[in-house]
């Protein structure tokens, strides 16, 4: 059975950057629905005991097209939101340290260049989707964007997301209306870089 991450902070803890009503609706409605629908579909497909990253990396092994689609959409929504909520903190912001800092600077030149590139990908994603920072076991970092609830696990390139910016309208519209770029800028004030760095180190040490 797949379980939602338990938020380690209150719905209003990320104010003023992300408002309490958005957080409550996002977590208790949208994320909860993805989780329920994933569990239902996974049980029907007989894959409820699979680990989520393995499941999303092997969607083609599901022969029933309707169940495959349901697991892609809802499994993506489940995984993406677990990552999203786990990498935010009321004490977030700033810049990473350690191996992740070194890798970001090696790959993108500077933290500022990285921030600008990821922000541009997230802002430019047409319609609903995500902006991603992902890593592989060799420690390589890549930036990408994907539509709907897709993510790099589904692309088969060996990259695992370590940070995701949700640019579905439900993530920001109550506060930012159509100003997606303002939400993305604010999001950097709540990123828990210790959590992102831990994700990175788990991949390269895994």
N, C-alpha and C positions, 0 to 999 in steps of 0.2 A: 504493500500500500504506500502511496506517495503522500507525503505530508507537507503542508505549508510551513515555511520557516516561521518561527515565533519571533515577532518583532522585539528587539531588545530596547526599544524606545517607544514613547507614547506617540499617538497620532499627531499631536501638536509640537513634538520635539524638534521638528525641522523647520519650524517657522523662523523667520518670514520667507524663507526660500521656497519651501513647499508647504502649502497650507493644510491644516488638519482635516478639512472636509475631503480634499483630494486624497489624502493618505488613507483615511477611513474607507472611502468608497473604493479606492484602488485595491486595497488589501482585502477588505472584508466582502467585497462584491466581485470585482473582476478576477482577482487572483484565486479567491475561493471557488469561483465557478470553473476556472481552468483546472483546478485541482480535482474537483468532483468529476468533471467530465473526463479527465485523463484516467482516473481510477475506474470509472465505468467502462471506458473503451479498452483499457489495458486488461481488465478482467475478462471481457468478451474475447479478446485476442489471445488470452493465455500468456500474457507477458507481464503480469502484475508484479512478479518477483524480480524483474530485471532492474538493474541500477539505471537511473535516468540518463546518464551520459551514454551508456552502452545502448540503451533503447533508441535514443535520438540519432546515434551514429549508425544504426542498422535498420532503418525504417523499411528498406527494400525487402527485408526478410518477412514482413507482414504481407501475406498474400491477399487478404481481403482489402480491396481498395478503399472502401468506406471507413473501415477501422484504421487503416494506415493514415488517411486524411485526418480523422479525428484525433489520432495520437500525435501526428505532426503538429496540428494546430494547438491542441490543448496541452500536449507534452511540452511543446515549445513555450507556451504561455506559463506553464508551471515552472519550468527550469529557469526561463528568463527572469521571471519575477522573483524567484528565490534568490537569484544572483543580485538583482537590482536592489532589493530591500536589504540584503546582507552587506552591501557595500556603501551604505549611507549611514551617517551618524550625526547627531547634534554637535559633536566635537570634530566634524570633518573639515575638509578644505586643506589649503596649503599644498604641499608637494610630498611625493613619496621619498623614502630613503632606502639605502642599502642596494641590493642587487637589482631591484626594479628601477630605481633611479638611474643606475648605471646603464641598464638596458634601454631605457627610454631615451637617454641622451645619446647613446651609441646609435640608436635606430633613427631618431627623428632630429637630432642635433641639439635640441633643448626641450625643457618641459613646455615652454611657451609654444614652440613649434608643434609639439605633440598636441597640446590643448587646441590650437587653432585647426589642426587637421581633423581631429576627432569631432570637434564642434561643427566643422564644415560638412563632414559626412552625415552627421546626425541631422543637421538643419536641412541638408539637401535631399534627404530620403523622401521620395515622393509618396504621399499618403502615409499610412500607418507603418511603423517598423521600429528599427533599433540601430544605434551606432555602437560599434564594438571595439574593444581592445582585447586581443587574443594572443595566446602564447602556445608554443609547442614544446616538446620535451628537450629540444636543444637550446631553449631559452630565447628563441626568436620571437619577436613581437610583430604583429600586423594590425592594421586598422581596416575596418570594413563596415558596411551597412547592409541590412537585410530587411525585406518586407515582412509585414504581418508578424507572426510569432516565430519566424525562421531564425536560425542562428548558425554560427560556423560549424557546430558539431555535425550538422546535416550535410555539409559540403564535402566531407571526406578528405580534407587536406591535413588532418592531424592537429589542427589548431583548436584550442579550448578557450572560450571566453573567460576573461578575468574581470572585466568591467563592461557594463552595458548601460547605455542611455536610452530609456524608453521614450520614443517620440510618437506613440499613439496619443491622440488628443485627450483621452481620459487621464493621462499622466500630468496634464498641465492646463487644460482649457478653463477650468473653473477660476484659476487665478490669472493666467497669462493670456487668455483668449487665443487669438491667432498668432501671438508673438512667440513662436517656437524658439527663436534665437535667444530671447530673454530668459526663458525657462532653462535652456541649455547652459547659459552663462551662470545662472543661479545654482544649477545642479553641481557645478564644481565647488561650491561652498559647503556642500554636505557629503562629498566623497570621503569615505573612510579609507585612506591610503594604506593603513596598516592591514585592513582586510584584503585590499586588492593585492598588496605585496605578499600576503600569506597565500592567496590564490596562485600567484605566480610561482612562489617557491614550492608549493605543493606539486605543481606540474613538472618543474625541472628536477625535483627530487623524487618524483613518484615512480 
